[in-house]
Structures are given as structure tokens and as C-alpha cells.
Amino acid sequence: MSKTSSRLFEFLRFITRLEASSTLFDTTQEEINLCQNESRSIALTNIRLVSCAAILVALSACTNVDTIPVASAAPGDTPGAESLESFDQVWDQVREQYFDYPRIAEDWEQARQALRPKAAQASSADELRPVLLELLAGVGESHFGIMAGSSQSQLDAVRSSQVDDEASSDGPLRSTSTGLSARFIDQSLTITKADDPANSPIRAGWKLEALGDQAMQPLIDEIESIDDPTAQKRSMLILQANVNGRLAYPREGEVLELRLRDAAGDPRDVNVQGRSGGMKSVEFGNLPPLSFEFSARRIENGNGCIGVMAFTVWVPELIDRFLDVRDDLFECQGLVIDLRGNLGGVLATMVPLTSHLVDEPVLLGRLVRADGRIDFRAFPRRVADDGVRLTPYSGPVAILIDGLSASTSEMFASGMQSLGRARIIGQRSPGMALPAQMLPLKNGDVLMYAFADYHDGQGRRVEGIGVVPDQIVEQSVDALINNDDAELDAALAWLRQDTAAP
């Protein structure tokens, strides 16, 4: 075990011993490796995404401490030599840090022999990246990927544009929100949510045929031609996550040109702009900003109510926003936590949230390595920061998930399910739930790699399996066209039944 990862593991072990009332601000949990090559490369280069990195989970501060500076090429170094050194960094790091290395040891040695000569021929980071992605695809698990070094330049541009003016709108990557989302339904990317449908020119149930000048069908066809089912599934998740990031969070002032097909089958060309609203860019480590939105509302239920909260990413600010509405939500007889489309975030953020939902200490899950483990335990939160007494929520909880509820969202849902504390409703999650670290490479790119396995409180592995809902509710175009939210409706029906007076 390297000194770098050993320090990180010990730091994680330390902070997870803290009281749940503490601010657990920094456990590392990298998200969906949208840049990973799953057996084939999917050409999304014509779609200007928020950035692959914008949907990854932010690194923790302790990871920043462990970051290895990227050295510039020394005078006389050839581009091929730099590529070769970067390849060796990736190969060595996986060999030393992958928690299940014996499983891939023989194949990993063979991959080095086959791909290292190709790396030596790469004259740039762009040429080397496909070679590294092919290498990492052999691991066969999530959270192994390569982030282009240009992501750091984008982040620097954002930071420099916002100096002394946090409200400035001049930042090139400052995002707004459109309230739109899409999922792969009936062989097409379909709009599943249109914000303020009364005033929006777009309706749920419409097909998304093109985003800008990028048609969707060729990308879908490319994915469907992949033979390996796991690679095909992950590739479709990558496509959906990228499209949703682009569709939901355009730059301020930018006009998205969408080609759609409505419920009657007629083509529609619609231009969309985002609005600032409740969206906020949140930064962690060396990654571009993550677009964070939080919402909470109460739905009337006879003489009472059902609370509904949703958020786009697990970040420490989530707890602050939750505390602002905690009392209003907890007055309700039932609670819905909507994690649909939530790709993950800072792993330890799930601990303080859970502490408001349990009345005894619980084990949500643990990180596992050959050299030890880290338990994620939540303790009932009974005292607020200002000394006011608190009572954890005792009513029934429903959690909504879908095929884009990944990583920390899966870990939380699986943990709450294993405790019998929540009913999980929706579609199976993608099974991409591993904690990861970043390693800067010689050529300026960044390696993301999983350093531990994750099991929920019952010892169930989430990676590669996902969370199986207690109640499976599939999405349908007909329901969307009728403005039905099938998953939420199912949750409300269960909560109303569970809270009905005897």
C-alpha cells in the first residue's frame, strides 16, 4: 500500500469515528466515470458537455493533500517518453491499489505487454487517452477512468471569472438550470421532466432527437451494437448522464437548440435557455463545479401532509439546505427522498442526513480493503448546533431511485433498505458504487481509480449489482404524456396506506 493511499485510508478511518453531529465534510467518493471506455469508445465529442468531471464526485480535501504534483516534461523529453511514463503510472497504481488485484493480475500483466508499445507511440495526451481507457476497461468495474487535463483549465477559468464577484455571470462555465431531464425509454431518449409544464414549450413524453448538431440515434445505435451486456448498460448510462448534464445545465445566456418529436409524432424545433433559480455551482478539489439543486415541498394528505425532498448531488451544502426545511418536512406523516438522476457525491454526506432519520445507532455500510475497513455509522441527531433539542423523524420513508441513481445515492438507498428504514421505489440502480481517488499523471491528465470495495449494512455488495427496489415501477411514455409521475405516485400511495388511521 502506497504512503499516499495509506494516509488517506487512515484519515477516512479517523473522520468516520466522529459524532454524526459533526460536519463530515471530506470523505472521498468519486462518481460515475463518464470518461471510461466500455469496450468501445462512444463519440460524444460533438456535444459540449458541462464536462465529464462535472458529473464525477468531488475529491475530498484529504485527497488534495495527497495529490502528487504534475511534473512538466524535462528538456529533451520526447512526447512518447511522457506518454510511456503516464502509462506506467496508471498500470502501477492499479496494481498497487486496486482492492481485488489478484482477480485481474494475469490479465493485467498481459494488457501491459499488449498496450505499452501503443502508449510509446502516443505523441500527446489525446492520443494516449484511448490506450489508457482500453487498459482500464480490463478492470471491469466502475470508478476507473481518465479525466482530461483540460478540465483543470476550465476550472481555473471559472475561478478567475468569479474573483471578488461571486454573483458574476461572466464565467464561461457558470451554469443555469432548464428543469429538463431525459431517460432512455422505448429505444429513445425521452423527456421525463419539463419544468413548469404550463409555461414550457416542451412536454414530458416527447422524444429528444438532437441536441445542438448532435443527433441522438447514431449514439444509441453505437451502444446497442456493443456485445457485452455490462458494457452496453454502462455505456447507456454514460450517454444518459452526459445528455442530462448538458440538457439540464447550460451556460448562462446560452441557447440550447433541441430537435424533438411530440406525442403526435410531429417534429418540433425548440430553443431553450436556463435560469439561475435555485441552482448553485459547488466546487471540490480540482474538479469543475458541480451543479447543485435542492427542493422541498409538502403534499396535502387528508388532515396532514407528506414531505418530498430532492437534490441533484451529495455535497456538504445539502445538510445546510435540509436543516432549513427539516421542521416543515418532519411535521408530515410520511417523507419521500427523491434520488432519481442523482449520480452521487461526497460519501460521508449520507451519514449526517441519516442521523435525522434513525432513533438508534445504525451501520449504513463499510469500505473494505485487505488491510482494514471503514464503518459508516450514523447516530441519532438529538441536539442542534444551537443547543435546541431535536427528535429524529419516526414516520415512514420512501426513497425514489432510477438507472441514474448512482454511487452515494446507491449506498444510501441500499443502507436504508438494509436497515428496514425505507421503502425503495423505482428502477434498479446502475451498480456503480466504489470510493475512488485521483492521481495526476505525467502528461497532465488525471487517473481516477477505486481504492476500496463497498458493502451495505447487511454485507451486500452494491457494485455491479445495484439496488433492487422493494417496489419496481417502470417508466412509460404514456404515463409521461399524461403528466403522471409513476414513481412518486407509488410512493404517495404507499405512504398514505402506511399512515392511514386504524
C-alpha positions as CSV (number, residue, x, y, z in Angstrom):
1,M,0.0,0.0,0.0
2,S,1.5,3.4,-1.0
3,K,2.2,6.0,1.6
4,T,-0.3,8.3,-0.2
5,S,-3.2,5.9,0.0
6,S,-2.3,4.8,3.5
7,R,-2.6,8.3,4.8
8,L,-5.9,8.8,3.0
9,F,-7.3,5.5,4.4
10,E,-6.2,6.4,7.9
11,F,-7.8,9.8,7.6
12,L,-11.1,8.3,6.4
13,R,-10.9,5.9,9.3
14,F,-10.5,8.8,11.7
15,I,-13.3,11.0,10.5
16,T,-15.9,8.2,10.4
17,R,-15.4,7.9,14.1
18,L,-16.7,11.4,14.7
19,E,-20.1,12.0,16.1
20,A,-22.9,12.3,13.4
21,S,-23.5,15.8,14.7
22,S,-20.1,16.8,13.4
23,T,-19.7,18.1,9.8
24,L,-18.3,15.1,7.9
25,F,-17.1,17.2,5.1
26,D,-14.5,15.4,3.2
27,T,-14.7,11.7,2.7
28,T,-13.8,10.9,-0.8
29,Q,-16.3,9.3,-3.1
30,E,-15.7,9.7,-6.8
31,E,-18.7,9.4,-9.1
32,I,-19.6,7.8,-12.3
33,N,-16.5,7.6,-14.5
34,L,-18.2,9.1,-17.6
35,C,-14.9,9.1,-19.4
36,Q,-14.4,5.3,-19.1
37,N,-14.2,3.3,-22.3
38,E,-16.6,0.4,-22.0
39,S,-15.3,-2.0,-24.7
40,R,-15.9,0.7,-27.3
41,S,-15.5,4.4,-27.4
42,I,-18.7,6.4,-27.7
43,A,-18.2,9.6,-29.7
44,L,-19.7,12.4,-27.7
45,T,-17.2,14.9,-28.8
46,N,-19.7,17.0,-30.7
47,I,-21.8,17.6,-27.6
48,R,-20.3,20.3,-25.4
49,L,-21.0,18.8,-22.0
50,V,-21.0,20.5,-18.7
51,S,-17.9,18.3,-18.5
52,C,-17.3,14.6,-17.7
53,A,-15.8,15.8,-14.5
54,A,-18.9,17.9,-13.6
55,I,-20.8,14.7,-13.0
56,L,-18.0,13.0,-11.1
57,V,-17.9,13.2,-7.4
58,A,-15.6,15.8,-5.9
59,L,-12.4,14.8,-4.2
60,S,-12.1,15.3,-0.6
61,A,-9.7,17.8,1.0
62,C,-7.6,14.9,2.2
63,T,-7.2,13.7,-1.4
64,N,-5.9,17.2,-2.2
65,V,-3.3,16.8,0.5
66,D,-2.2,13.5,-1.1
67,T,-2.2,14.9,-4.7
68,I,1.1,14.4,-6.5
69,P,2.2,17.4,-8.4
70,V,2.3,17.0,-12.2
71,A,5.8,17.5,-13.4
72,S,6.5,19.2,-16.7
73,A,8.4,17.4,-19.3
74,A,12.1,17.9,-18.8
75,P,14.2,19.4,-21.6
76,G,15.0,16.7,-24.1
77,D,12.0,14.5,-23.1
78,T,10.0,13.3,-26.1
79,P,6.2,13.2,-26.1
80,G,6.4,9.4,-26.4
81,A,8.5,9.2,-23.3
82,E,6.0,11.3,-21.3
83,S,3.2,9.0,-22.6
84,L,5.1,5.9,-21.6
85,E,5.7,7.3,-18.1
86,S,2.0,8.2,-17.8
87,F,1.0,4.6,-18.9
88,D,3.4,3.1,-16.3
89,Q,1.9,5.4,-13.6
90,V,-1.6,4.1,-14.3
91,W,-0.5,0.4,-14.6
92,D,1.5,0.6,-11.3
93,Q,-1.2,2.4,-9.4
94,V,-3.9,-0.1,-10.2
95,R,-1.5,-3.0,-9.4
96,E,-0.7,-1.4,-6.0
97,Q,-4.1,0.0,-5.0
98,Y,-6.9,-2.0,-6.6
99,F,-8.6,-3.9,-3.7
100,D,-9.2,-7.0,-5.8
101,Y,-6.0,-7.1,-7.8
102,P,-5.4,-10.9,-7.6
103,R,-8.5,-11.3,-9.7
104,I,-7.1,-9.4,-12.6
105,A,-3.3,-10.0,-12.0
106,E,-2.7,-12.3,-15.0
107,D,-4.8,-10.2,-17.4
108,W,-3.2,-7.0,-16.1
109,E,0.3,-8.3,-17.0
110,Q,-0.9,-9.3,-20.4
111,A,-2.6,-5.9,-21.0
112,R,0.7,-4.2,-20.2
113,Q,2.6,-6.2,-22.7
114,A,0.0,-5.6,-25.4
115,L,-0.7,-1.9,-24.8
116,R,2.6,-0.4,-23.6
117,P,4.0,-0.3,-27.1
118,K,0.9,1.6,-28.2
119,A,1.5,4.1,-25.4
120,A,5.1,4.6,-26.5
121,Q,3.7,5.7,-29.9
122,A,1.3,8.3,-28.5
123,S,2.6,11.8,-29.1
124,S,0.0,13.6,-26.9
125,A,-2.4,13.1,-24.1
126,D,-5.3,13.0,-26.6
127,E,-3.6,10.1,-28.3
128,L,-2.7,8.3,-25.1
129,R,-6.1,8.6,-23.5
130,P,-7.8,5.8,-25.6
131,V,-5.0,3.5,-24.8
132,L,-5.3,4.1,-21.1
133,L,-9.1,3.7,-21.3
134,E,-8.7,0.4,-23.0
135,L,-6.3,-0.7,-20.3
136,L,-8.7,0.3,-17.5
137,A,-11.7,-1.3,-19.2
138,G,-10.0,-4.6,-18.3
139,V,-10.6,-4.0,-14.6
140,G,-14.3,-4.4,-15.3
141,E,-15.6,-2.1,-12.5
142,S,-16.8,1.4,-12.2
143,H,-14.7,4.4,-11.0
144,F,-11.7,3.6,-13.2
145,G,-11.2,6.4,-15.7
146,I,-9.1,9.2,-17.2
147,M,-10.0,12.8,-16.8
148,A,-8.6,15.1,-19.5
149,G,-6.2,17.7,-18.1
150,S,-8.2,20.4,-19.8
151,S,-10.8,20.1,-17.0
152,Q,-8.3,21.9,-14.7
153,S,-8.1,24.8,-17.2
154,Q,-11.8,25.0,-17.3
155,L,-12.0,25.2,-13.5
156,D,-9.2,27.9,-13.4
157,A,-11.2,29.9,-15.9
158,V,-14.3,29.7,-13.7
159,R,-12.4,30.7,-10.6
160,S,-10.7,33.6,-12.2
161,S,-14.0,34.9,-13.6
162,Q,-15.6,34.9,-10.2
163,V,-12.9,36.6,-8.1
164,D,-14.4,39.4,-5.9
165,D,-17.8,38.9,-7.6
166,E,-19.5,35.7,-6.6
167,A,-22.7,36.7,-8.4
168,S,-20.9,37.5,-11.7
169,S,-22.4,35.9,-14.8
170,D,-19.3,36.2,-16.9
171,G,-17.8,32.8,-16.0
172,P,-17.5,30.6,-19.1
173,L,-18.8,27.5,-17.3
174,R,-21.3,29.2,-14.9
175,S,-24.4,27.0,-15.3
176,T,-28.1,27.7,-15.2
177,S,-31.0,25.2,-14.9
178,T,-33.6,24.4,-17.5
179,G,-35.6,21.9,-15.4
180,L,-35.4,19.3,-18.2
181,S,-34.4,15.7,-17.9
182,A,-34.4,12.7,-20.2
183,R,-34.2,8.9,-19.9
184,F,-33.8,6.0,-22.4
185,I,-37.4,4.7,-22.7
186,D,-38.7,2.5,-25.6
187,Q,-35.5,2.7,-27.6
188,S,-35.4,6.5,-27.5
189,L,-34.1,9.3,-25.3
190,T,-37.4,10.7,-23.9
191,I,-38.1,13.8,-21.9
192,T,-39.1,12.7,-18.5
193,K,-39.4,16.1,-16.8
194,A,-40.3,19.6,-18.2
195,D,-40.1,22.3,-15.6
196,D,-43.3,24.4,-15.2
197,P,-45.2,22.4,-17.9
198,A,-47.9,25.1,-18.1
199,N,-45.4,27.6,-19.5
200,S,-42.8,25.4,-21.1
201,P,-42.9,24.7,-24.9
202,I,-41.7,21.1,-24.1
203,R,-43.7,18.3,-22.7
204,A,-42.8,15.1,-20.9
205,G,-43.0,12.1,-23.2
206,W,-41.5,13.9,-26.2
207,K,-38.5,12.2,-27.9
208,L,-35.2,14.0,-27.9
209,E,-33.8,13.6,-31.4
210,A,-30.9,16.0,-31.4
211,L,-29.1,18.3,-29.0
212,G,-27.4,21.0,-31.0
213,D,-26.0,19.5,-34.1
214,Q,-25.5,16.1,-32.4
215,A,-28.2,13.5,-33.4
216,M,-29.0,11.0,-30.6
217,Q,-29.9,8.0,-32.7
218,P,-26.3,7.3,-34.0
219,L,-25.1,7.3,-30.4
220,I,-27.9,4.9,-29.4
221,D,-27.1,2.6,-32.3
222,E,-23.5,2.5,-31.4
223,I,-24.3,1.5,-27.8
224,E,-26.8,-1.1,-28.9
225,S,-24.1,-2.8,-31.1
226,I,-21.9,-3.5,-28.1
227,D,-22.0,-7.2,-27.5
228,D,-21.1,-7.3,-23.8
229,P,-24.3,-6.6,-21.7
230,T,-22.4,-4.9,-18.9
231,A,-20.5,-2.7,-21.2
232,Q,-23.7,-1.8,-23.1
233,K,-25.5,-0.9,-19.9
234,R,-22.8,1.3,-18.6
235,S,-22.3,3.0,-21.9
236,M,-26.0,3.8,-22.0
237,L,-25.7,5.3,-18.5
238,I,-22.8,7.4,-19.7
239,L,-24.8,8.7,-22.6
240,Q,-27.8,9.5,-20.4
241,A,-25.7,11.2,-17.8
242,N,-23.9,13.3,-20.3
243,V,-27.1,14.3,-22.2
244,N,-28.8,15.2,-18.9
245,G,-25.9,17.3,-17.7
246,R,-25.9,19.1,-21.0
247,L,-29.7,19.4,-21.2
248,A,-30.3,20.5,-17.6
249,Y,-27.4,22.9,-17.0
250,P,-26.5,25.1,-20.0
251,R,-24.1,28.1,-19.5
252,E,-25.7,31.3,-18.6
253,G,-27.0,33.1,-21.7
254,E,-26.5,30.0,-23.9
255,V,-29.3,28.9,-26.1
256,L,-29.8,25.1,-26.4
257,E,-31.1,24.1,-29.8
258,L,-33.3,20.9,-29.4
259,R,-34.9,18.8,-32.1
260,L,-37.8,16.9,-30.6
261,R,-40.7,14.7,-31.7
262,D,-44.0,15.4,-29.9
263,A,-46.7,12.9,-28.7
264,A,-48.4,13.0,-32.1
265,G,-45.1,12.2,-33.9
266,D,-44.6,15.7,-35.3
267,P,-41.1,17.2,-35.3
268,R,-40.5,20.2,-33.0
269,D,-37.5,22.6,-33.0
270,V,-37.3,24.3,-29.7
271,N,-34.7,26.8,-28.3
272,V,-34.2,26.6,-24.6
273,Q,-32.4,28.9,-22.1
274,G,-31.7,28.1,-18.4
275,R,-32.4,30.3,-15.5
276,S,-30.4,30.9,-12.3
277,G,-33.2,30.0,-9.9
278,G,-32.0,27.7,-7.0
279,M,-29.1,26.1,-8.9
280,K,-25.7,26.6,-7.4
281,S,-22.2,25.6,-8.6
282,V,-20.3,23.8,-5.9
283,E,-16.6,23.2,-6.1
284,F,-14.5,20.4,-4.7
285,G,-10.8,19.6,-5.2
286,N,-9.6,20.0,-8.7
287,L,-12.8,19.2,-10.4
288,P,-15.0,21.6,-12.4
289,P,-18.1,22.9,-10.5
290,L,-20.9,20.5,-9.7
291,S,-24.5,21.8,-10.3
292,F,-26.4,21.5,-7.1
293,E,-30.1,22.0,-6.7
294,F,-32.3,21.3,-3.7
295,S,-36.1,21.3,-3.4
296,A,-38.6,20.6,-0.7
297,R,-42.4,20.7,-0.7
298,R,-45.4,19.3,1.2
299,I,-48.2,17.4,-0.4
300,E,-51.5,17.6,1.4
301,N,-52.7,14.3,2.7
302,G,-56.1,14.5,4.3
303,N,-55.6,16.2,7.6
304,G,-51.8,16.1,7.3
305,C,-49.1,16.1,4.7
306,I,-46.3,14.1,3.0
307,G,-42.9,15.8,2.7
308,V,-40.9,15.5,-0.5
309,M,-37.3,16.5,-0.9
310,A,-35.0,16.1,-3.9
311,F,-31.4,17.1,-4.6
312,T,-29.0,16.6,-7.6
313,V,-25.8,15.7,-5.9
314,W,-24.5,14.7,-2.4
315,V,-22.5,17.7,-1.2
316,P,-22.0,19.2,2.3
317,E,-24.3,22.1,1.5
318,L,-27.1,19.6,1.2
319,I,-27.2,19.3,5.0
320,D,-27.5,23.1,5.4
321,R,-30.4,23.2,2.9
322,F,-32.0,20.2,4.6
323,L,-31.8,21.8,8.1
324,D,-33.6,24.9,6.7
325,V,-36.7,22.8,5.9
326,R,-36.3,20.0,8.4
327,D,-39.0,21.1,10.8
328,D,-41.5,21.7,8.0
329,L,-40.9,18.3,6.4
330,F,-40.9,16.5,9.8
331,E,-44.4,17.8,10.6
332,C,-45.6,15.4,7.8
333,Q,-46.7,11.8,8.5
334,G,-44.6,10.5,5.6
335,L,-41.4,11.5,3.8
336,V,-40.2,11.0,0.2
337,I,-36.5,11.4,-0.7
338,D,-36.2,11.6,-4.5
339,L,-32.8,10.4,-5.7
340,R,-33.7,9.9,-9.3
341,G,-30.9,11.2,-11.6
342,N,-28.6,11.8,-8.6
343,L,-25.2,10.5,-9.7
344,G,-23.6,10.6,-6.3
345,G,-21.3,12.8,-4.3
346,V,-19.4,13.0,-1.1
347,L,-19.9,9.7,0.6
348,A,-19.9,10.8,4.2
349,T,-22.7,13.3,3.5
350,M,-25.2,10.4,3.8
351,V,-24.2,10.0,7.5
352,P,-25.5,13.3,8.9
353,L,-28.7,13.0,6.8
354,T,-29.3,9.5,8.1
355,S,-28.7,10.7,11.7
356,H,-32.0,12.7,11.4
357,L,-34.0,9.6,10.3
358,V,-33.0,7.0,12.9
359,D,-33.6,6.7,16.6
360,E,-30.6,4.4,17.4
361,P,-27.1,4.0,16.1
362,V,-27.0,2.2,12.8
363,L,-24.5,0.8,10.3
364,L,-25.2,2.1,6.8
365,G,-22.2,0.3,5.2
366,R,-18.5,0.0,5.1
367,L,-15.5,0.4,2.9
368,V,-13.5,-2.8,2.7
369,R,-9.8,-3.5,1.9
370,A,-7.4,-6.3,2.7
371,D,-5.7,-4.1,5.2
372,G,-8.8,-3.0,7.1
373,R,-12.3,-1.4,6.8
374,I,-14.1,1.8,7.5
375,D,-17.6,1.7,9.0
376,F,-20.1,4.4,8.1
377,R,-22.3,4.6,11.3
378,A,-25.0,7.2,11.9
379,F,-26.0,8.2,15.4
380,P,-29.4,9.8,16.1
381,R,-29.2,13.6,16.0
382,R,-30.8,14.8,19.2
383,V,-29.2,18.3,19.6
384,A,-29.0,21.1,17.1
385,D,-25.9,23.3,16.8
386,D,-27.6,26.0,18.8
387,G,-28.4,23.5,21.6
388,V,-32.1,23.1,20.7
389,R,-33.4,19.5,21.4
390,L,-34.1,17.5,18.2
391,T,-36.2,14.4,17.7
392,P,-35.3,12.2,14.8
393,Y,-38.0,11.5,12.2
394,S,-40.1,8.5,13.1
395,G,-42.5,8.4,10.2
396,P,-42.2,6.1,7.1
397,V,-39.7,7.0,4.4
398,A,-39.8,6.2,0.7
399,I,-36.8,6.6,-1.5
400,L,-37.1,7.0,-5.3
401,I,-34.3,5.7,-7.5
402,D,-33.7,5.0,-11.1
403,G,-31.0,4.0,-13.5
404,L,-29.1,7.2,-12.9
405,S,-29.2,7.0,-9.1
406,A,-25.5,6.1,-8.7
407,S,-22.7,5.7,-6.2
408,T,-23.5,7.6,-2.9
409,S,-27.2,7.5,-3.9
410,E,-27.0,3.7,-4.2
411,M,-25.0,3.4,-1.0
412,F,-27.6,5.5,1.0
413,A,-30.6,3.7,-0.6
414,S,-29.0,0.3,0.0
415,G,-28.1,1.2,3.6
416,M,-31.6,2.5,4.4
417,Q,-33.1,-0.6,2.8
418,S,-30.9,-3.0,4.7
419,L,-32.0,-1.3,7.9
420,G,-35.6,-1.7,7.1
421,R,-35.9,2.1,7.5
422,A,-37.1,3.0,4.0
423,R,-39.1,1.5,1.1
424,I,-37.2,1.8,-2.2
425,I,-39.3,2.6,-5.2
426,G,-38.5,2.9,-8.9
427,Q,-36.0,1.1,-11.1
428,R,-32.8,-0.8,-10.3
429,S,-29.8,1.5,-9.8
430,P,-26.7,1.1,-12.0
431,G,-24.4,-0.7,-9.6
432,M,-21.6,1.7,-9.8
433,A,-20.7,2.2,-6.2
434,L,-17.0,2.4,-5.3
435,P,-14.9,5.0,-3.5
436,A,-12.2,6.5,-5.6
437,Q,-9.1,8.6,-5.6
438,M,-7.4,10.8,-8.2
439,L,-3.8,10.6,-9.4
440,P,-2.3,13.3,-11.6
441,L,-0.3,11.9,-14.5
442,K,2.9,13.0,-16.1
443,N,1.1,14.2,-19.2
444,G,-1.4,16.4,-17.3
445,D,-4.4,14.0,-17.3
446,V,-5.8,12.5,-14.1
447,L,-6.4,8.9,-13.3
448,M,-9.4,8.0,-11.2
449,Y,-9.2,4.6,-9.5
450,A,-11.2,2.7,-6.9
451,F,-9.2,2.0,-3.7
452,A,-11.8,0.0,-1.7
453,D,-14.9,-2.1,-2.1
454,Y,-18.2,-1.1,-0.5
455,H,-20.8,-3.3,1.3
456,D,-24.1,-2.1,2.9
457,G,-25.1,-2.8,6.5
458,Q,-26.2,-6.3,5.6
459,G,-22.9,-7.1,3.9
460,R,-24.4,-6.8,0.4
461,R,-22.1,-5.6,-2.4
462,V,-23.6,-2.8,-4.5
463,E,-21.0,-2.6,-7.2
464,G,-22.1,-4.5,-10.4
465,I,-25.5,-5.4,-8.8
466,G,-27.2,-2.1,-7.9
467,V,-30.1,-1.6,-5.5
468,V,-33.2,-3.6,-6.3
469,P,-36.3,-1.6,-5.4
470,D,-38.8,-3.0,-2.9
471,Q,-41.4,-1.9,-5.4
472,I,-40.4,-1.7,-9.1
473,V,-42.1,1.0,-11.1
474,E,-41.1,1.2,-14.7
475,Q,-41.3,4.5,-16.7
476,S,-43.7,4.6,-19.7
477,V,-44.2,7.2,-22.4
478,D,-47.9,7.1,-22.0
479,A,-47.7,8.0,-18.3
480,L,-45.3,10.8,-19.0
481,I,-47.6,12.2,-21.7
482,N,-50.4,12.2,-19.2
483,N,-48.2,14.1,-16.7
484,D,-48.1,11.1,-14.4
485,D,-45.1,10.7,-12.1
486,A,-45.5,7.0,-11.7
487,E,-42.7,6.5,-9.1
488,L,-43.9,9.4,-6.9
489,D,-47.5,8.3,-7.2
490,A,-46.5,4.8,-6.0
491,A,-44.6,6.3,-3.1
492,L,-47.5,8.6,-2.1
493,A,-49.9,5.6,-2.3
494,W,-47.7,3.5,0.0
495,L,-47.2,6.3,2.5
496,R,-50.9,7.1,2.6
497,Q,-51.7,3.5,3.2
498,D,-48.9,3.2,5.9
499,T,-50.1,6.4,7.7
500,A,-53.8,5.7,7.4
501,A,-55.6,5.9,10.7
502,P,-56.6,2.5,12.1
